Amino acid sequence: MDAATLTSQLAFALDHFDLPALGQLYRGKVRDTYRKAERLVIVTTDRLSAFDHVLGTLPFKGEVLNRVAAFWFDKTKDVSKNHVLDVPDPNVMVVRACQALPVEFVIRGYLTGSLWRDTQQGAGAKAYGLALPEGLKKDQRFDAPIITPTTKAEIGEHDAPVSLAEIVRRGLVEKRVLDEACARAVALFARGQEWAKTRGLILVDTKYEFGLAGSELLLIDEIHTMDSSRFWEASEYQARFEKGEDQKMLDKENVRQWLIRERGFAGHGRPPALPDEVRVDAARIYIDAFERITGEAFRSQAGDPKARIEKALRAKGLV
């Protein structure tokens, strides 16, 4: 998709979606979720979140994320049952309502991002109850993936690191359920890495969320999207690692690094506005990532998506 199309779509980026007939609304960082009985209708907007702040919107971002999540939910349904019931529109997913576990399962295959920054400051992975081997370098691959959970924060607040032992001690998640969630996270990550390799990519790290529908544990929220995961170009990894260069990324880490370098913002205080050129460049990264991950060309309907979404929902009898 060319820059002119992305630029023209800036004016139609989906900041929010209001349709009260869908049910009770919960507006998250990126998704507008409507609940009616045991059904959720999740509208993935074009809002961009980083450092636990909403920074604005990117054209087509919501559609990209929803379509990538749907792709992965289908590809991993044999590894973990999930909450998906239907995908009636490129921006919409209808799912089974669950009681979300109050922690996110962050799994990492490489020492990078916030964990590398913590390591530079001498903290390493202590907050997660883990001891990393001495002498690891930035972007170095772990011998085996590690799980570094976080609590789930409200909008504008920061997720907090927590150890698996602390999760059980505080009664956040029953140990039996926690063990099952961790096992599924490891299996899902392995499946994601296997597929990414066939696409010339490395799935570096990601986060999973799980919920309970009665006693049944289900994968919920999103999976292996560019908002929840870090992807690198596999062909360039080793050379860049040996030179100590930043890896070539296919995710919103580019926006995080721009905020740090150009605006000195790393999550504290009020986030700066993103210039249009940064928004367009970031949108292109999301679209390129969609095509690389799925192997599909990204085609979409330009213009305001709200009418299209409402039409699709009415056609399914959801309103």
TORZAZA-134865 format. One record per residue (C-alpha): residue number from 1; residue in one letter; y, z, x. Coordinates in steps of 0.05 Angstrom, whole numbers, padded with zeros to 5 digits. Each point is the difference from the previous one (the first is absolute). Layout:
BEGIN
num=NUM | residu=a | py=Y | pz=Z | px=X
...
This chain:
BEGIN
num=1 | residu=m | py=00000 | pz=00000 | px=00000
num=2 | residu=d | py=00066 | pz=-00021 | px=00030
num=3 | residu=a | py=00060 | pz=00043 | px=00015
num=4 | residu=a | py=00043 | pz=-00033 | px=-00054
num=5 | residu=t | py=-00049 | pz=00018 | px=-00055
num=6 | residu=l | py=-00005 | pz=00072 | px=00026
num=7 | residu=t | py=00075 | pz=00005 | px=00004
num=8 | residu=s | py=00010 | pz=-00025 | px=-00071
num=9 | residu=q | py=-00053 | pz=00049 | px=-00024
num=10 | residu=l | py=00039 | pz=00060 | px=00027
num=11 | residu=a | py=00040 | pz=00002 | px=-00064
num=12 | residu=f | py=-00063 | pz=00004 | px=-00042
num=13 | residu=a | py=-00038 | pz=00051 | px=00041
num=14 | residu=l | py=-00035 | pz=00049 | px=-00047
num=15 | residu=d | py=00034 | pz=00067 | px=00009
num=16 | residu=h | py=-00032 | pz=00032 | px=-00061
num=17 | residu=f | py=-00038 | pz=-00018 | px=-00064
num=18 | residu=d | py=00017 | pz=00034 | px=-00066
num=19 | residu=l | py=-00045 | pz=-00009 | px=-00060
num=20 | residu=p | py=-00007 | pz=00067 | px=-00037
num=21 | residu=a | py=-00054 | pz=-00027 | px=-00047
num=22 | residu=l | py=-00048 | pz=00001 | px=00058
num=23 | residu=g | py=-00001 | pz=00076 | px=00000
num=24 | residu=q | py=00027 | pz=00058 | px=00041
num=25 | residu=l | py=00036 | pz=-00024 | px=00063
num=26 | residu=y | py=-00008 | pz=00028 | px=00070
num=27 | residu=r | py=00044 | pz=-00036 | px=00051
num=28 | residu=g | py=-00027 | pz=00005 | px=00071
num=29 | residu=k | py=00027 | pz=-00027 | px=00065
num=30 | residu=v | py=-00025 | pz=-00070 | px=-00013
num=31 | residu=r | py=-00039 | pz=00000 | px=-00066
num=32 | residu=d | py=00022 | pz=00012 | px=-00072
num=33 | residu=t | py=-00060 | pz=00031 | px=-00034
num=34 | residu=y | py=-00008 | pz=00006 | px=-00076
num=35 | residu=r | py=-00053 | pz=00045 | px=-00030
num=36 | residu=k | py=-00030 | pz=-00004 | px=-00069
num=37 | residu=a | py=-00062 | pz=00044 | px=-00011
num=38 | residu=e | py=-00049 | pz=-00015 | px=00056
num=39 | residu=r | py=00031 | pz=-00066 | px=00019
num=40 | residu=l | py=00054 | pz=-00014 | px=00052
num=41 | residu=v | py=00041 | pz=-00063 | px=00005
num=42 | residu=i | py=00027 | pz=-00005 | px=00071
num=43 | residu=v | py=00057 | pz=-00048 | px=00013
num=44 | residu=t | py=00010 | pz=-00011 | px=00074
num=45 | residu=t | py=00075 | pz=-00012 | px=00011
num=46 | residu=d | py=00035 | pz=-00032 | px=00059
num=47 | residu=r | py=00025 | pz=00068 | px=00025
num=48 | residu=l | py=-00009 | pz=00013 | px=00074
num=49 | residu=s | py=-00018 | pz=00070 | px=00024
num=50 | residu=a | py=00000 | pz=00024 | px=00072
num=51 | residu=f | py=00006 | pz=00069 | px=00031
num=52 | residu=d | py=-00011 | pz=00027 | px=-00071
num=53 | residu=h | py=00065 | pz=-00032 | px=-00025
num=54 | residu=v | py=00012 | pz=-00059 | px=-00046
num=55 | residu=l | py=00042 | pz=-00049 | px=00040
num=56 | residu=g | py=00013 | pz=-00055 | px=-00050
num=57 | residu=t | py=-00040 | pz=-00062 | px=-00021
num=58 | residu=l | py=-00034 | pz=-00060 | px=00032
num=59 | residu=p | py=-00011 | pz=-00065 | px=-00040
num=60 | residu=f | py=-00072 | pz=-00009 | px=-00025
num=61 | residu=k | py=-00023 | pz=00064 | px=00035
num=62 | residu=g | py=-00030 | pz=00031 | px=-00063
num=63 | residu=e | py=-00040 | pz=-00062 | px=-00016
num=64 | residu=v | py=-00025 | pz=-00004 | px=00072
num=65 | residu=l | py=-00021 | pz=00073 | px=00001
num=66 | residu=n | py=-00035 | pz=-00002 | px=-00067
num=67 | residu=r | py=-00038 | pz=-00063 | px=00016
num=68 | residu=v | py=-00022 | pz=00027 | px=00068
num=69 | residu=a | py=-00022 | pz=00065 | px=-00032
num=70 | residu=a | py=-00040 | pz=-00037 | px=-00053
num=71 | residu=f | py=-00032 | pz=-00043 | px=00054
num=72 | residu=w | py=-00023 | pz=00062 | px=00038
num=73 | residu=f | py=-00021 | pz=00040 | px=-00061
num=74 | residu=d | py=-00047 | pz=-00057 | px=-00018
num=75 | residu=k | py=-00025 | pz=-00008 | px=00072
num=76 | residu=t | py=-00017 | pz=00074 | px=00008
num=77 | residu=k | py=-00025 | pz=00019 | px=-00069
num=78 | residu=d | py=-00071 | pz=00006 | px=00028
num=79 | residu=v | py=00025 | pz=00051 | px=00052
num=80 | residu=s | py=00039 | pz=00043 | px=-00050
num=81 | residu=k | py=00009 | pz=-00005 | px=-00074
num=82 | residu=n | py=00074 | pz=-00008 | px=-00017
num=83 | residu=h | py=00046 | pz=00009 | px=-00060
num=84 | residu=v | py=00016 | pz=-00074 | px=-00015
num=85 | residu=l | py=-00011 | pz=-00025 | px=-00071
num=86 | residu=d | py=00041 | pz=-00064 | px=-00001
num=87 | residu=v | py=00054 | pz=-00040 | px=00037
num=88 | residu=p | py=00039 | pz=-00033 | px=-00057
num=89 | residu=d | py=00059 | pz=-00023 | px=00043
num=90 | residu=p | py=00012 | pz=-00010 | px=00074
num=91 | residu=n | py=00044 | pz=00063 | px=00000
num=92 | residu=v | py=-00044 | pz=00042 | px=-00047
num=93 | residu=m | py=-00065 | pz=00039 | px=00004
num=94 | residu=v | py=-00032 | pz=00036 | px=-00058
num=95 | residu=v | py=-00041 | pz=00059 | px=00024
num=96 | residu=r | py=-00040 | pz=00060 | px=-00023
num=97 | residu=a | py=00040 | pz=00065 | px=00001
num=98 | residu=c | py=-00026 | pz=00050 | px=00051
num=99 | residu=q | py=00019 | pz=00069 | px=00026
num=100 | residu=a | py=00026 | pz=-00020 | px=00069
num=101 | residu=l | py=-00022 | pz=00043 | px=00059
num=102 | residu=p | py=00062 | pz=00034 | px=00029
num=103 | residu=v | py=-00010 | pz=-00029 | px=00069
num=104 | residu=e | py=00001 | pz=-00070 | px=00031
num=105 | residu=f | py=-00055 | pz=-00020 | px=00048
num=106 | residu=v | py=00034 | pz=-00034 | px=00059
num=107 | residu=i | py=-00051 | pz=-00031 | px=00047
num=108 | residu=r | py=00019 | pz=-00027 | px=00068
num=109 | residu=g | py=-00037 | pz=-00045 | px=00048
num=110 | residu=y | py=00055 | pz=-00001 | px=00053
num=111 | residu=l | py=00052 | pz=00047 | px=00030
num=112 | residu=t | py=00065 | pz=-00028 | px=-00027
num=113 | residu=g | py=00056 | pz=00012 | px=-00050
num=114 | residu=s | py=00016 | pz=00072 | px=-00019
num=115 | residu=l | py=-00061 | pz=00028 | px=00037
num=116 | residu=w | py=00024 | pz=-00032 | px=00065
num=117 | residu=r | py=00070 | pz=00028 | px=-00011
num=118 | residu=d | py=-00032 | pz=00069 | px=-00011
num=119 | residu=t | py=-00041 | pz=-00009 | px=00063
num=120 | residu=q | py=00062 | pz=-00017 | px=00041
num=121 | residu=q | py=00031 | pz=00065 | px=-00024
num=122 | residu=g | py=-00061 | pz=00040 | px=00021
num=123 | residu=a | py=-00027 | pz=00014 | px=-00070
num=124 | residu=g | py=-00055 | pz=-00052 | px=00000
num=125 | residu=a | py=-00046 | pz=00009 | px=-00060
num=126 | residu=k | py=00003 | pz=00076 | px=-00002
num=127 | residu=a | py=00030 | pz=00001 | px=-00070
num=128 | residu=y | py=-00064 | pz=-00033 | px=-00024
num=129 | residu=g | py=-00045 | pz=00049 | px=00036
num=130 | residu=l | py=-00020 | pz=-00054 | px=00051
num=131 | residu=a | py=00003 | pz=-00004 | px=00075
num=132 | residu=l | py=00011 | pz=-00069 | px=00029
num=133 | residu=p | py=-00029 | pz=-00019 | px=00068
num=134 | residu=e | py=00048 | pz=00007 | px=00058
num=135 | residu=g | py=00034 | pz=-00061 | px=00029
num=136 | residu=l | py=-00001 | pz=-00046 | px=-00060
num=137 | residu=k | py=00052 | pz=-00055 | px=00001
num=138 | residu=k | py=00042 | pz=-00028 | px=-00057
num=139 | residu=d | py=-00040 | pz=-00046 | px=-00045
num=140 | residu=q | py=-00066 | pz=00020 | px=00033
num=141 | residu=r | py=-00062 | pz=-00007 | px=-00043
num=142 | residu=f | py=-00038 | pz=00064 | px=-00017
num=143 | residu=d | py=-00074 | pz=00003 | px=00014
num=144 | residu=a | py=-00008 | pz=00013 | px=-00075
num=145 | residu=p | py=00051 | pz=00002 | px=-00056
num=146 | residu=i | py=00032 | pz=00067 | px=-00015
num=147 | residu=i | py=00023 | pz=00028 | px=-00067
num=148 | residu=t | py=00069 | pz=00032 | px=-00001
num=149 | residu=p | py=00013 | pz=00022 | px=-00071
num=150 | residu=t | py=00068 | pz=00016 | px=-00030
num=151 | residu=t | py=00023 | pz=00036 | px=-00062
num=152 | residu=k | py=00033 | pz=-00043 | px=-00053
num=153 | residu=a | py=00076 | pz=00010 | px=-00005
num=154 | residu=e | py=00049 | pz=-00013 | px=-00055
num=155 | residu=i | py=00049 | pz=-00058 | px=00007
num=156 | residu=g | py=00050 | pz=00015 | px=00054
num=157 | residu=e | py=-00044 | pz=00053 | px=00032
num=158 | residu=h | py=-00046 | pz=-00010 | px=00060
num=159 | residu=d | py=-00075 | pz=00001 | px=-00003
num=160 | residu=a | py=-00026 | pz=00058 | px=00043
num=161 | residu=p | py=-00059 | pz=-00004 | px=00048
num=162 | residu=v | py=-00058 | pz=00045 | px=-00016
num=163 | residu=s | py=-00070 | pz=00011 | px=00029
num=164 | residu=l | py=-00064 | pz=-00009 | px=-00039
num=165 | residu=a | py=-00015 | pz=00073 | px=00010
num=166 | residu=e | py=00068 | pz=00019 | px=-00028
num=167 | residu=i | py=-00011 | pz=-00044 | px=-00061
num=168 | residu=v | py=-00062 | pz=00040 | px=-00017
num=169 | residu=r | py=00031 | pz=00068 | px=00019
num=170 | residu=r | py=00059 | pz=-00012 | px=-00046
num=171 | residu=g | py=-00045 | pz=-00024 | px=-00056
num=172 | residu=l | py=00034 | pz=-00068 | px=-00004
num=173 | residu=v | py=-00066 | pz=-00037 | px=-00005
num=174 | residu=e | py=-00071 | pz=00027 | px=-00009
num=175 | residu=k | py=-00040 | pz=-00010 | px=00065
num=176 | residu=r | py=-00054 | pz=-00042 | px=-00034
num=177 | residu=v | py=00053 | pz=-00048 | px=-00027
num=178 | residu=l | py=00038 | pz=00000 | px=00066
num=179 | residu=d | py=-00063 | pz=-00018 | px=00039
num=180 | residu=e | py=-00015 | pz=-00057 | px=-00047
num=181 | residu=a | py=00072 | pz=-00026 | px=00003
num=182 | residu=c | py=-00002 | pz=00002 | px=00077
num=183 | residu=a | py=-00066 | pz=-00037 | px=00002
num=184 | residu=r | py=00027 | pz=-00054 | px=-00046
num=185 | residu=a | py=00064 | pz=-00005 | px=00040
num=186 | residu=v | py=-00040 | pz=-00014 | px=00063
num=187 | residu=a | py=-00043 | pz=-00052 | px=-00035
num=188 | residu=l | py=00060 | pz=-00034 | px=-00032
num=189 | residu=f | py=00036 | pz=-00003 | px=00067
num=190 | residu=a | py=-00061 | pz=-00031 | px=00032
num=191 | residu=r | py=-00004 | pz=-00053 | px=-00055
num=192 | residu=g | py=00075 | pz=-00014 | px=00008
num=193 | residu=q | py=-00006 | pz=-00007 | px=00076
num=194 | residu=e | py=-00059 | pz=-00047 | px=-00007
num=195 | residu=w | py=00037 | pz=-00046 | px=-00047
num=196 | residu=a | py=00065 | pz=00004 | px=00040
num=197 | residu=k | py=-00039 | pz=-00023 | px=00062
num=198 | residu=t | py=-00022 | pz=-00063 | px=-00036
num=199 | residu=r | py=00074 | pz=-00014 | px=-00014
num=200 | residu=g | py=00021 | pz=00010 | px=00072
num=201 | residu=l | py=00031 | pz=00067 | px=-00015
num=202 | residu=i | py=-00010 | pz=00073 | px=00017
num=203 | residu=l | py=00004 | pz=00052 | px=-00055
num=204 | residu=v | py=00032 | pz=00054 | px=00041
num=205 | residu=d | py=00008 | pz=00057 | px=-00049
num=206 | residu=t | py=00007 | pz=00011 | px=-00074
num=207 | residu=k | py=00000 | pz=00053 | px=-00054
num=208 | residu=y | py=-00045 | pz=00009 | px=-00061
num=209 | residu=e | py=00010 | pz=00040 | px=-00063
num=210 | residu=f | py=-00055 | pz=00024 | px=-00045
num=211 | residu=g | py=-00002 | pz=00030 | px=-00069
num=212 | residu=l | py=-00050 | pz=00032 | px=-00047
num=213 | residu=a | py=-00017 | pz=-00029 | px=-00068
num=214 | residu=g | py=-00040 | pz=00058 | px=-00026
num=215 | residu=s | py=-00048 | pz=00014 | px=00058
num=216 | residu=e | py=00002 | pz=-00072 | px=00025
num=217 | residu=l | py=00038 | pz=-00014 | px=00065
num=218 | residu=l | py=00039 | pz=-00065 | px=-00002
num=219 | residu=l | py=00044 | pz=-00037 | px=00050
num=220 | residu=i | py=00070 | pz=-00005 | px=-00030
num=221 | residu=d | py=00071 | pz=-00022 | px=00015
num=222 | residu=e | py=-00004 | pz=-00057 | px=00050
num=223 | residu=i | py=-00044 | pz=-00023 | px=00057
num=224 | residu=h | py=00014 | pz=-00037 | px=00066
num=225 | residu=t | py=00068 | pz=-00024 | px=-00022
num=226 | residu=m | py=00059 | pz=-00009 | px=00047
num=227 | residu=d | py=00031 | pz=00063 | px=-00029
num=228 | residu=s | py=-00060 | pz=00043 | px=00014
num=229 | residu=s | py=-00029 | pz=-00033 | px=00063
num=230 | residu=r | py=00017 | pz=-00026 | px=00069
num=231 | residu=f | py=-00026 | pz=-00068 | px=00022
num=232 | residu=w | py=00005 | pz=-00031 | px=00070
num=233 | residu=e | py=-00015 | pz=-00069 | px=00027
num=234 | residu=a | py=-00068 | pz=00007 | px=00032
num=235 | residu=s | py=00008 | pz=-00057 | px=00050
num=236 | residu=e | py=00061 | pz=00033 | px=00031
num=237 | residu=y | py=-00023 | pz=00072 | px=-00001
num=238 | residu=q | py=-00030 | pz=00008 | px=00069
num=239 | residu=a | py=00054 | pz=-00037 | px=00039
num=240 | residu=r | py=00055 | pz=00039 | px=-00034
num=241 | residu=f | py=-00036 | pz=00066 | px=00009
num=242 | residu=e | py=-00010 | pz=-00012 | px=00074
num=243 | residu=k | py=00074 | pz=-00018 | px=00009
num=244 | residu=g | py=00023 | pz=00059 | px=-00043
num=245 | residu=e | py=00034 | pz=-00047 | px=-00049
num=246 | residu=d | py=00006 | pz=00011 | px=-00075
num=247 | residu=q | py=-00054 | pz=-00032 | px=-00040
num=248 | residu=k | py=00013 | pz=-00058 | px=-00047
num=249 | residu=m | py=-00001 | pz=00031 | px=-00069
num=250 | residu=l | py=-00010 | pz=-00025 | px=-00071
num=251 | residu=d | py=00028 | pz=00060 | px=-00038
num=252 | residu=k | py=00063 | pz=00039 | px=-00015
num=253 | residu=e | py=-00001 | pz=00034 | px=00068
num=254 | residu=n | py=00049 | pz=-00056 | px=00018
num=255 | residu=v | py=00049 | pz=00030 | px=-00049
num=256 | residu=r | py=-00012 | pz=00071 | px=00026
num=257 | residu=q | py=00013 | pz=-00023 | px=00071
num=258 | residu=w | py=00064 | pz=-00037 | px=-00022
num=259 | residu=l | py=00025 | pz=00065 | px=-00033
num=260 | residu=i | py=-00015 | pz=00040 | px=00063
num=261 | residu=r | py=00029 | pz=-00050 | px=00049
num=262 | residu=e | py=00060 | pz=-00027 | px=-00038
num=263 | residu=r | py=00020 | pz=00059 | px=-00044
num=264 | residu=g | py=-00030 | pz=00061 | px=00034
num=265 | residu=f | py=-00036 | pz=00018 | px=-00065
num=266 | residu=a | py=-00070 | pz=00031 | px=00002
num=267 | residu=g | py=-00003 | pz=00033 | px=-00068
num=268 | residu=h | py=00053 | pz=00054 | px=00003
num=269 | residu=g | py=00063 | pz=-00004 | px=-00042
num=270 | residu=r | py=00021 | pz=-00058 | px=-00044
num=271 | residu=p | py=-00032 | pz=-00067 | px=00018
num=272 | residu=p | py=00046 | pz=-00058 | px=00017
num=273 | residu=a | py=00003 | pz=-00063 | px=-00042
num=274 | residu=l | py=-00042 | pz=-00059 | px=00024
num=275 | residu=p | py=00039 | pz=-00065 | px=00013
num=276 | residu=d | py=-00024 | pz=-00060 | px=-00040
num=277 | residu=e | py=-00026 | pz=-00035 | px=00063
num=278 | residu=v | py=-00044 | pz=00060 | px=00015
num=279 | residu=r | py=-00026 | pz=00000 | px=-00072
num=280 | residu=v | py=-00016 | pz=-00074 | px=00004
num=281 | residu=d | py=-00035 | pz=00007 | px=00067
num=282 | residu=a | py=-00040 | pz=00059 | px=-00025
num=283 | residu=a | py=-00020 | pz=-00039 | px=-00063
num=284 | residu=r | py=-00025 | pz=-00057 | px=00043
num=285 | residu=i | py=-00042 | pz=00049 | px=00040
num=286 | residu=y | py=-00032 | pz=00027 | px=-00064
num=287 | residu=i | py=-00015 | pz=-00071 | px=-00025
num=288 | residu=d | py=-00028 | pz=-00022 | px=00068
num=289 | residu=a | py=-00043 | pz=00063 | px=00000
num=290 | residu=f | py=-00026 | pz=-00016 | px=-00070
num=291 | residu=e | py=-00021 | pz=-00070 | px=00023
num=292 | residu=r | py=-00032 | pz=00025 | px=00065
num=293 | residu=i | py=-00038 | pz=00056 | px=-00034
num=294 | residu=t | py=-00025 | pz=-00036 | px=-00062
num=295 | residu=g | py=-00005 | pz=-00071 | px=00027
num=296 | residu=e | py=00038 | pz=-00023 | px=-00062
num=297 | residu=a | py=00067 | pz=-00037 | px=-00003
num=298 | residu=f | py=00054 | pz=00041 | px=-00033
num=299 | residu=r | py=00031 | pz=-00036 | px=-00060
num=300 | residu=s | py=00044 | pz=00035 | px=-00051
num=301 | residu=q | py=00047 | pz=-00012 | px=-00057
num=302 | residu=a | py=00072 | pz=00008 | px=00023
num=303 | residu=g | py=00051 | pz=00034 | px=-00043
num=304 | residu=d | py=00001 | pz=00065 | px=-00039
num=305 | residu=p | py=-00072 | pz=00026 | px=-00007
num=306 | residu=k | py=00014 | pz=00049 | px=-00057
num=307 | residu=a | py=-00010 | pz=-00049 | px=-00058
num=308 | residu=r | py=-00064 | pz=-00027 | px=00031
num=309 | residu=i | py=-00028 | pz=00070 | px=00009
num=310 | residu=e | py=00016 | pz=00021 | px=-00071
num=311 | residu=k | py=-00031 | pz=-00064 | px=-00028
num=312 | residu=a | py=-00064 | pz=00013 | px=00039
num=313 | residu=l | py=-00004 | pz=00072 | px=-00024
num=314 | residu=r | py=00010 | pz=-00021 | px=-00073
num=315 | residu=a | py=-00053 | pz=-00054 | px=00007
num=316 | residu=k | py=-00049 | pz=00054 | px=00021
num=317 | residu=g | py=00020 | pz=00045 | px=-00059
num=318 | residu=l | py=00027 | pz=00054 | px=00046
num=319 | residu=v | py=00065 | pz=00005 | px=-00039
